[in-house]
Amino acid sequence: MNALHSATRVLFLLLLLPCVLFSPHGYAHDSRPAYLQITELPGGEYAMLWRTPVKSGRRLPVALGLPETTITVGEPVVQRLHDSLLEHRRFRLPEGIAGQRIDFTGLQATITDVLVRIEYADGRRATQLVQPSQAWLDVPEPQSGLTVATSYLRHGVDHILFGFDHLLFVLALLLIVRNLRVLLWTVTAFTLAHSITLALSTLGVVRLPSTPVEAVIALSIVLLASEILRVRRGHESATARWPWLVAFAFGLLHGFGFAGALSELGLPEGDIPLALLAFNLGVELGQLLFITAVLTVIALARRMNIPTLTQRYAMIATTYGIGCLAMFWFCERAAQLI
């Protein structure tokens, strides 16, 4: 009875994996960060850019709190974009910006980070990632390249772990590929491909509009879900025969999706190669963590001696869950093109 109970719990987790972790309300790619840039100008003034994401017409419920000694110069200028709200402002700080505290009221009630970049008049800069667990920032002195790399590495991990469409694609690959050696080649091909397009798009060599890219990414997951069913029914499948080739082809597309997230963050001038490398490494680290977790769950399920018929039904339910959720994302994103 204990073994049966444990097996049931593992199966329940497998069934809920695509439905709970990747729920339509789980943001998919909408865990976009807020962005604050403060640039020191000659004469003791500062120029500020504050960007907050907008989802379904509603802005991120976070209020920016500058230091109490801030003296506003002129009127703030607000610009509305389809996916974000931009606020431009100028102000003075008699004591300077270093060491001052900036609050992000309401951030603790979200899953969104804030990337903060401070550029000093002498060319030095400081970059830091503010997370909901600590919704304020004590402005640091100009930082080393190591600090910049750490910030972008962390955001790369966060992006992949909350980029549920990318994770769903990886999960579908795991369900198609049975051989561990082939799986390693497949994941390597996917990594290589999205690293190429991430770099090319971020550096401005090749660029694609984000909305069509996100729609086709969702469609790629639907394709993989249909391929899983074909394999289970004993039909010929190009994806099962050459999974590394399919992973590479769609990986090129997913790289443009990663680039869209990185473009929203922006890259620090003077540290572009370092920030790009750190972000990409963060994406890969998050991807490896996810793959390890899924393979661990699958290994546990196999050790439970679950009846073959039960495993079959669990796999079918999981596959349909992946396909239905991906089709929902595709319809939602395609509607934005109309």
MIFI-79476 format. One record per residue (C-alpha): residue in one letter; residue number from 0; chain; y, x, z negated. Coordinates in steps of 0.001 Angstrom, whole numbers, plus 500000, padded with zeros to 6 digits. Example, Ala and Ser with C-alpha at 12.3 -4.5 7.8 and 13.67 -1.06 7.14 Angstrom:
MIFI-79476
(rec "A"; 0; "A"; (495500; 512300; 492200))
(rec "S"; 1; "A"; (498940; 513670; 492860))
end
This chain:
MIFI-79476
(rec "M"; 0; "A"; (500000; 500000; 500000))
(rec "N"; 1; "A"; (502437; 502810; 499176))
(rec "A"; 2; "A"; (501779; 504471; 502539))
(rec "L"; 3; "A"; (502258; 501143; 504318))
(rec "H"; 4; "A"; (505500; 500547; 502426))
(rec "S"; 5; "A"; (506776; 504013; 503348))
(rec "A"; 6; "A"; (505811; 503490; 506974))
(rec "T"; 7; "A"; (507638; 500188; 507045))
(rec "R"; 8; "A"; (510808; 501831; 505744))
(rec "V"; 9; "A"; (510632; 504567; 508367))
(rec "L"; 10; "A"; (510134; 501993; 511120))
(rec "F"; 11; "A"; (513043; 499967; 509760))
(rec "L"; 12; "A"; (515222; 503080; 509968))
(rec "L"; 13; "A"; (514141; 503706; 513571))
(rec "L"; 14; "A"; (514967; 500138; 514535))
(rec "L"; 15; "A"; (518361; 500254; 512883))
(rec "L"; 16; "A"; (519294; 503667; 514273))
(rec "P"; 17; "A"; (520937; 502403; 517463))
(rec "C"; 18; "A"; (522089; 499111; 515954))
(rec "V"; 19; "A"; (523792; 500267; 512769))
(rec "L"; 20; "A"; (524900; 503819; 513417))
(rec "F"; 21; "A"; (526087; 502931; 516897))
(rec "S"; 22; "A"; (527396; 499421; 516252))
(rec "P"; 23; "A"; (530067; 498075; 518633))
(rec "H"; 24; "A"; (532521; 498195; 515771))
(rec "G"; 25; "A"; (531652; 501812; 515000))
(rec "Y"; 26; "A"; (534500; 503069; 517183))
(rec "A"; 27; "A"; (532299; 504858; 519793))
(rec "H"; 28; "A"; (535102; 507149; 520992))
(rec "D"; 29; "A"; (537808; 505440; 518958))
(rec "S"; 30; "A"; (537717; 507769; 515993))
(rec "R"; 31; "A"; (540692; 509434; 517670))
(rec "P"; 32; "A"; (542808; 511596; 515381))
(rec "A"; 33; "A"; (546436; 511087; 514572))
(rec "Y"; 34; "A"; (548668; 514012; 515414))
(rec "L"; 35; "A"; (551758; 515434; 513734))
(rec "Q"; 36; "A"; (553750; 518291; 515220))
(rec "I"; 37; "A"; (556821; 519742; 513526))
(rec "T"; 38; "A"; (558811; 522401; 515358))
(rec "E"; 39; "A"; (561494; 524459; 513637))
(rec "L"; 40; "A"; (564712; 524655; 515680))
(rec "P"; 41; "A"; (567652; 527064; 515408))
(rec "G"; 42; "A"; (570174; 525980; 512801))
(rec "G"; 43; "A"; (567698; 524702; 510212))
(rec "E"; 44; "A"; (566690; 521524; 512023))
(rec "Y"; 45; "A"; (563167; 520332; 512796))
(rec "A"; 46; "A"; (561830; 518276; 515719))
(rec "M"; 47; "A"; (558913; 515988; 514846))
(rec "L"; 48; "A"; (556313; 514253; 517009))
(rec "W"; 49; "A"; (554121; 511728; 515198))
(rec "R"; 50; "A"; (551350; 510111; 517245))
(rec "T"; 51; "A"; (549150; 507354; 515834))
(rec "P"; 52; "A"; (546216; 505813; 517756))
(rec "V"; 53; "A"; (546325; 502158; 518838))
(rec "K"; 54; "A"; (543134; 500082; 519043))
(rec "S"; 55; "A"; (543171; 496535; 520450))
(rec "G"; 56; "A"; (546939; 496427; 520144))
(rec "R"; 57; "A"; (546931; 497481; 516476))
(rec "R"; 58; "A"; (548220; 500864; 515381))
(rec "L"; 59; "A"; (546484; 503005; 512815))
(rec "P"; 60; "A"; (547605; 501718; 509390))
(rec "V"; 61; "A"; (548938; 505066; 508189))
(rec "A"; 62; "A"; (552510; 505656; 507033))
(rec "L"; 63; "A"; (554027; 509124; 507282))
(rec "G"; 64; "A"; (555781; 510310; 504148))
(rec "L"; 65; "A"; (558086; 513293; 504614))
(rec "P"; 66; "A"; (559463; 515290; 501624))
(rec "E"; 67; "A"; (562119; 513511; 499519))
(rec "T"; 68; "A"; (564779; 516047; 500471))
(rec "T"; 69; "A"; (564440; 515246; 504189))
(rec "I"; 70; "A"; (567748; 514464; 505905))
(rec "T"; 71; "A"; (567257; 512489; 509127))
(rec "V"; 72; "A"; (569404; 513530; 512084))
(rec "G"; 73; "A"; (570057; 510686; 514534))
(rec "E"; 74; "A"; (567802; 507695; 515131))
(rec "P"; 75; "A"; (564036; 508022; 515614))
(rec "V"; 76; "A"; (562777; 507297; 519137))
(rec "V"; 77; "A"; (559556; 505288; 519433))
(rec "Q"; 78; "A"; (557479; 505278; 522619))
(rec "R"; 79; "A"; (554549; 502885; 523110))
(rec "L"; 80; "A"; (551564; 503999; 525189))
(rec "H"; 81; "A"; (548428; 502018; 525961))
(rec "D"; 82; "A"; (546356; 503926; 523384))
(rec "S"; 83; "A"; (548897; 505353; 520952))
(rec "L"; 84; "A"; (552353; 505098; 519449))
(rec "L"; 85; "A"; (554680; 508103; 519630))
(rec "E"; 86; "A"; (557600; 508662; 517300))
(rec "H"; 87; "A"; (560143; 511436; 517944))
(rec "R"; 88; "A"; (562521; 512392; 515149))
(rec "R"; 89; "A"; (564833; 515187; 514081))
(rec "F"; 90; "A"; (565555; 516112; 510472))
(rec "R"; 91; "A"; (566770; 518847; 508140))
(rec "L"; 92; "A"; (565100; 520321; 505083))
(rec "P"; 93; "A"; (567427; 522459; 502922))
(rec "E"; 94; "A"; (564497; 524362; 501349))
(rec "G"; 95; "A"; (562524; 524760; 504592))
(rec "I"; 96; "A"; (559201; 523185; 505536))
(rec "A"; 97; "A"; (556781; 525762; 504062))
(rec "G"; 98; "A"; (555365; 524628; 500720))
(rec "Q"; 99; "A"; (556575; 521028; 501123))
(rec "R"; 100; "A"; (554190; 518087; 500762))
(rec "I"; 101; "A"; (553667; 515524; 503529))
(rec "D"; 102; "A"; (551847; 512290; 502632))
(rec "F"; 103; "A"; (549764; 510098; 504928))
(rec "T"; 104; "A"; (549689; 506816; 503029))
(rec "G"; 105; "A"; (546770; 504609; 504025))
(rec "L"; 106; "A"; (544741; 507399; 505625))
(rec "Q"; 107; "A"; (542174; 507215; 502835))
(rec "A"; 108; "A"; (541195; 503706; 504022))
(rec "T"; 109; "A"; (540303; 504940; 507540))
(rec "I"; 110; "A"; (537786; 507271; 509199))
(rec "T"; 111; "A"; (540568; 509049; 511085))
(rec "D"; 112; "A"; (541751; 512627; 510636))
(rec "V"; 113; "A"; (545266; 513924; 511221))
(rec "L"; 114; "A"; (545796; 517206; 513021))
(rec "V"; 115; "A"; (549016; 518818; 511811))
(rec "R"; 116; "A"; (550701; 521659; 513656))
(rec "I"; 117; "A"; (553775; 523469; 512352))
(rec "E"; 118; "A"; (555666; 525809; 514688))
(rec "Y"; 119; "A"; (558244; 528106; 513123))
(rec "A"; 120; "A"; (561373; 529387; 514846))
(rec "D"; 121; "A"; (560053; 532964; 514905))
(rec "G"; 122; "A"; (556999; 531940; 516930))
(rec "R"; 123; "A"; (554543; 531822; 514050))
(rec "R"; 124; "A"; (552495; 528652; 513581))
(rec "A"; 125; "A"; (550189; 526862; 511175))
(rec "T"; 126; "A"; (547481; 524317; 512045))
(rec "Q"; 127; "A"; (545554; 522165; 509613))
(rec "L"; 128; "A"; (543275; 519119; 509666))
(rec "V"; 129; "A"; (544014; 516405; 507081))
(rec "Q"; 130; "A"; (541066; 514155; 506220))
(rec "P"; 131; "A"; (540925; 510746; 504485))
(rec "S"; 132; "A"; (539438; 512297; 501347))
(rec "Q"; 133; "A"; (542742; 514156; 500794))
(rec "A"; 134; "A"; (545519; 512177; 502440))
(rec "W"; 135; "A"; (548302; 514709; 502037))
(rec "L"; 136; "A"; (549239; 518202; 503161))
(rec "D"; 137; "A"; (551021; 520999; 501359))
(rec "V"; 138; "A"; (552542; 522733; 504380))
(rec "P"; 139; "A"; (551048; 526218; 504583))
(rec "E"; 140; "A"; (552642; 529434; 505643))
(rec "P"; 141; "A"; (551829; 530620; 509196))
(rec "Q"; 142; "A"; (548094; 531083; 509482))
(rec "S"; 143; "A"; (545628; 533510; 510964))
(rec "G"; 144; "A"; (543450; 532853; 513972))
(rec "L"; 145; "A"; (540518; 532279; 511595))
(rec "T"; 146; "A"; (542252; 529250; 510079))
(rec "V"; 147; "A"; (542965; 527794; 513525))
(rec "A"; 148; "A"; (539325; 528307; 514511))
(rec "T"; 149; "A"; (538101; 526638; 511318))
(rec "S"; 150; "A"; (540292; 523571; 511917))
(rec "Y"; 151; "A"; (539096; 523089; 515495))
(rec "L"; 152; "A"; (535480; 523804; 514569))
(rec "R"; 153; "A"; (535601; 521071; 511951))
(rec "H"; 154; "A"; (537157; 518622; 514355))
(rec "G"; 155; "A"; (534503; 519393; 516977))
(rec "V"; 156; "A"; (531792; 518518; 514443))
(rec "D"; 157; "A"; (533620; 515335; 513431))
(rec "H"; 158; "A"; (534105; 514283; 517042))
(rec "I"; 159; "A"; (530452; 514530; 518027))
(rec "L"; 160; "A"; (529196; 512884; 514831))
(rec "F"; 161; "A"; (531596; 509956; 515353))
(rec "G"; 162; "A"; (531348; 510042; 519165))
(rec "F"; 163; "A"; (528513; 507546; 519092))
(rec "D"; 164; "A"; (528148; 507220; 522852))
(rec "H"; 165; "A"; (527404; 510948; 523170))
(rec "L"; 166; "A"; (524897; 510740; 520324))
(rec "L"; 167; "A"; (523247; 507714; 521898))
(rec "F"; 168; "A"; (522810; 509679; 525144))
(rec "V"; 169; "A"; (521187; 512543; 523220))
(rec "L"; 170; "A"; (518949; 510068; 521367))
(rec "A"; 171; "A"; (517791; 508599; 524689))
(rec "L"; 172; "A"; (516938; 512099; 525946))
(rec "L"; 173; "A"; (514888; 512704; 522795))
(rec "L"; 174; "A"; (512908; 509517; 523440))
(rec "I"; 175; "A"; (512125; 510509; 527039))
(rec "V"; 176; "A"; (511195; 514173; 526546))
(rec "R"; 177; "A"; (507916; 514685; 524689))
(rec "N"; 178; "A"; (507439; 518432; 525045))
(rec "L"; 179; "A"; (509440; 520611; 522632))
(rec "R"; 180; "A"; (509930; 523411; 525161))
(rec "V"; 181; "A"; (511193; 520971; 527794))
(rec "L"; 182; "A"; (513432; 519385; 525148))
(rec "L"; 183; "A"; (515035; 522758; 524427))
(rec "W"; 184; "A"; (515702; 523298; 528145))
(rec "T"; 185; "A"; (517099; 519772; 528449))
(rec "V"; 186; "A"; (519472; 520114; 525498))
(rec "T"; 187; "A"; (520546; 523554; 526748))
(rec "A"; 188; "A"; (521331; 522109; 530187))
(rec "F"; 189; "A"; (523360; 519291; 528630))
(rec "T"; 190; "A"; (525257; 521784; 526460))
(rec "L"; 191; "A"; (525986; 524139; 529357))
(rec "A"; 192; "A"; (527198; 521314; 531592))
(rec "H"; 193; "A"; (529614; 519689; 529162))
(rec "S"; 194; "A"; (530902; 523117; 528098))
(rec "I"; 195; "A"; (531847; 523827; 531724))
(rec "T"; 196; "A"; (533783; 520606; 532315))
(rec "L"; 197; "A"; (535309; 520695; 528831))
(rec "A"; 198; "A"; (536829; 524094; 529609))
(rec "L"; 199; "A"; (537894; 523206; 533160))
(rec "S"; 200; "A"; (539519; 519939; 532111))
(rec "T"; 201; "A"; (541213; 521330; 529005))
(rec "L"; 202; "A"; (542683; 524238; 530967))
(rec "G"; 203; "A"; (543950; 521844; 533652))
(rec "V"; 204; "A"; (541718; 523069; 536492))
(rec "V"; 205; "A"; (540027; 519665; 536966))
(rec "R"; 206; "A"; (541107; 516409; 535393))
(rec "L"; 207; "A"; (539776; 512847; 535535))
(rec "P"; 208; "A"; (541282; 509665; 534039))
(rec "S"; 209; "A"; (539681; 508951; 530668))
(rec "T"; 210; "A"; (538934; 505217; 530977))
(rec "P"; 211; "A"; (536682; 505429; 534089))
(rec "V"; 212; "A"; (534967; 508480; 532593))
(rec "E"; 213; "A"; (534197; 506634; 529361))
(rec "A"; 214; "A"; (532861; 503647; 531335))
(rec "V"; 215; "A"; (530508; 505809; 533407))
(rec "I"; 216; "A"; (529347; 507635; 530255))
(rec "A"; 217; "A"; (528265; 504265; 528851))
(rec "L"; 218; "A"; (526532; 503488; 532157))
(rec "S"; 219; "A"; (524641; 506795; 531964))
(rec "I"; 220; "A"; (523151; 505648; 528657))
(rec "V"; 221; "A"; (522048; 502351; 530247))
(rec "L"; 222; "A"; (520322; 504371; 532983))
(rec "L"; 223; "A"; (518469; 506488; 530436))
(rec "A"; 224; "A"; (517369; 503372; 528526))
(rec "S"; 225; "A"; (515902; 501918; 531735))
(rec "E"; 226; "A"; (514161; 505233; 532421))
(rec "I"; 227; "A"; (512561; 505167; 528961))
(rec "L"; 228; "A"; (511066; 501755; 529767))
(rec "R"; 229; "A"; (509803; 502998; 533148))
(rec "V"; 230; "A"; (508043; 505930; 531487))
(rec "R"; 231; "A"; (506492; 503665; 528843))
(rec "R"; 232; "A"; (505126; 501403; 531586))
(rec "G"; 233; "A"; (503519; 504347; 533363))
(rec "H"; 234; "A"; (505865; 504358; 536374))
(rec "E"; 235; "A"; (507179; 507442; 538137))
(rec "S"; 236; "A"; (510524; 508624; 536774))
(rec "A"; 237; "A"; (512774; 511378; 538085))
(rec "T"; 238; "A"; (514334; 511664; 534631))
(rec "A"; 239; "A"; (510966; 512300; 532986))
(rec "R"; 240; "A"; (510021; 514774; 535709))
(rec "W"; 241; "A"; (513291; 516732; 535716))
(rec "P"; 242; "A"; (515069; 515812; 532432))
(rec "W"; 243; "A"; (517026; 519069; 532385))
(rec "L"; 244; "A"; (518529; 518270; 535803))
(rec "V"; 245; "A"; (519564; 514762; 534733))
(rec "A"; 246; "A"; (520951; 516130; 531457))
(rec "F"; 247; "A"; (523000; 518724; 533338))
(rec "A"; 248; "A"; (524393; 516169; 535816))
(rec "F"; 249; "A"; (525464; 513718; 533133))
(rec "G"; 250; "A"; (526513; 516559; 530854))
(rec "L"; 251; "A"; (529245; 517424; 533359))
(rec "L"; 252; "A"; (530565; 513895; 532928))
(rec "H"; 253; "A"; (530321; 513959; 529132))
(rec "G"; 254; "A"; (532354; 517171; 529126))
(rec "F"; 255; "A"; (535317; 515226; 530510))
(rec "G"; 256; "A"; (534889; 512818; 527597))
(rec "F"; 257; "A"; (535049; 515702; 525115))
(rec "A"; 258; "A"; (538095; 517030; 526956))
(rec "G"; 259; "A"; (539848; 513693; 526518))
(rec "A"; 260; "A"; (539450; 513970; 522759))
(rec "L"; 261; "A"; (540638; 517577; 522753))
(rec "S"; 262; "A"; (543676; 516730; 524894))
(rec "E"; 263; "A"; (544682; 514156; 522280))
(rec "L"; 264; "A"; (544545; 516910; 519677))
(rec "G"; 265; "A"; (546405; 519378; 521835))
(rec "L"; 266; "A"; (545832; 523117; 521900))
(rec "P"; 267; "A"; (548011; 525621; 520032))
(rec "E"; 268; "A"; (549946; 527884; 522362))
(rec "G"; 269; "A"; (548802; 531457; 521940))
(rec "D"; 270; "A"; (545433; 530355; 520511))
(rec "I"; 271; "A"; (544130; 528199; 523376))
(rec "P"; 272; "A"; (540910; 530203; 524065))
(rec "L"; 273; "A"; (540112; 530416; 520356))
(rec "A"; 274; "A"; (540745; 526709; 519705))
(rec "L"; 275; "A"; (538740; 525688; 522785))
(rec "L"; 276; "A"; (535794; 527881; 521783))
(rec "A"; 277; "A"; (535867; 526660; 518171))
(rec "F"; 278; "A"; (535999; 522987; 519216))
(rec "N"; 279; "A"; (533067; 523456; 521602))
(rec "L"; 280; "A"; (531042; 525261; 518932))
(rec "G"; 281; "A"; (531798; 522401; 516549))
(rec "V"; 282; "A"; (530500; 519912; 519103))
(rec "E"; 283; "A"; (527297; 521926; 519494))
(rec "L"; 284; "A"; (526839; 522242; 515736))
(rec "G"; 285; "A"; (527222; 518493; 515263))
(rec "Q"; 286; "A"; (524806; 517862; 518128))
(rec "L"; 287; "A"; (522189; 520163; 516592))
(rec "L"; 288; "A"; (522555; 518425; 513216))
(rec "F"; 289; "A"; (521935; 515065; 514879))
(rec "I"; 290; "A"; (518909; 516307; 516854))
(rec "T"; 291; "A"; (517419; 517822; 513699))
(rec "A"; 292; "A"; (517873; 514535; 511820))
(rec "V"; 293; "A"; (516237; 512473; 514585))
(rec "L"; 294; "A"; (513286; 514854; 514988))
(rec "T"; 295; "A"; (512792; 514796; 511218))
(rec "V"; 296; "A"; (512637; 510989; 511195))
(rec "I"; 297; "A"; (510188; 510999; 514115))
(rec "A"; 298; "A"; (507985; 513590; 512383))
(rec "L"; 299; "A"; (507944; 511502; 509189))
(rec "A"; 300; "A"; (506984; 508412; 511144))
(rec "R"; 301; "A"; (504054; 510239; 512766))
(rec "R"; 302; "A"; (502768; 511429; 509389))
(rec "M"; 303; "A"; (502690; 507865; 508062))
(rec "N"; 304; "A"; (499722; 506923; 510285))
(rec "I"; 305; "A"; (501595; 503920; 511608))
(rec "P"; 306; "A"; (499450; 501706; 513854))
(rec "T"; 307; "A"; (499879; 502446; 517569))
(rec "L"; 308; "A"; (500913; 498871; 518370))
(rec "T"; 309; "A"; (503601; 498948; 515698))
(rec "Q"; 310; "A"; (504951; 502248; 517066))
(rec "R"; 311; "A"; (505033; 500732; 520555))
(rec "Y"; 312; "A"; (507024; 497709; 519429))
(rec "A"; 313; "A"; (509417; 499920; 517468))
(rec "M"; 314; "A"; (510029; 502100; 520531))
(rec "I"; 315; "A"; (510641; 499076; 522775))
(rec "A"; 316; "A"; (513050; 497527; 520275))
(rec "T"; 317; "A"; (514922; 500825; 519890))
(rec "T"; 318; "A"; (515177; 501277; 523661))
(rec "Y"; 319; "A"; (516514; 497768; 524218))
(rec "G"; 320; "A"; (518961; 498326; 521366))
(rec "I"; 321; "A"; (520248; 501482; 523076))
(rec "G"; 322; "A"; (520566; 499766; 526451))
(rec "C"; 323; "A"; (522284; 496615; 525156))
(rec "L"; 324; "A"; (524795; 498537; 523096))
(rec "A"; 325; "A"; (525602; 500885; 525982))
(rec "M"; 326; "A"; (526058; 497924; 528332))
(rec "F"; 327; "A"; (528454; 496369; 525812))
(rec "W"; 328; "A"; (530490; 499575; 525819))
(rec "F"; 329; "A"; (530449; 499685; 529622))
(rec "C"; 330; "A"; (531738; 496104; 529928))
(rec "E"; 331; "A"; (534378; 496722; 527284))
(rec "R"; 332; "A"; (535648; 499877; 529015))
(rec "A"; 333; "A"; (535355; 498503; 532547))
(rec "A"; 334; "A"; (537513; 495545; 531491))
(rec "Q"; 335; "A"; (540331; 497989; 530723))
(rec "L"; 336; "A"; (540370; 498983; 534400))
(rec "I"; 337; "A"; (541184; 495467; 535564))
end
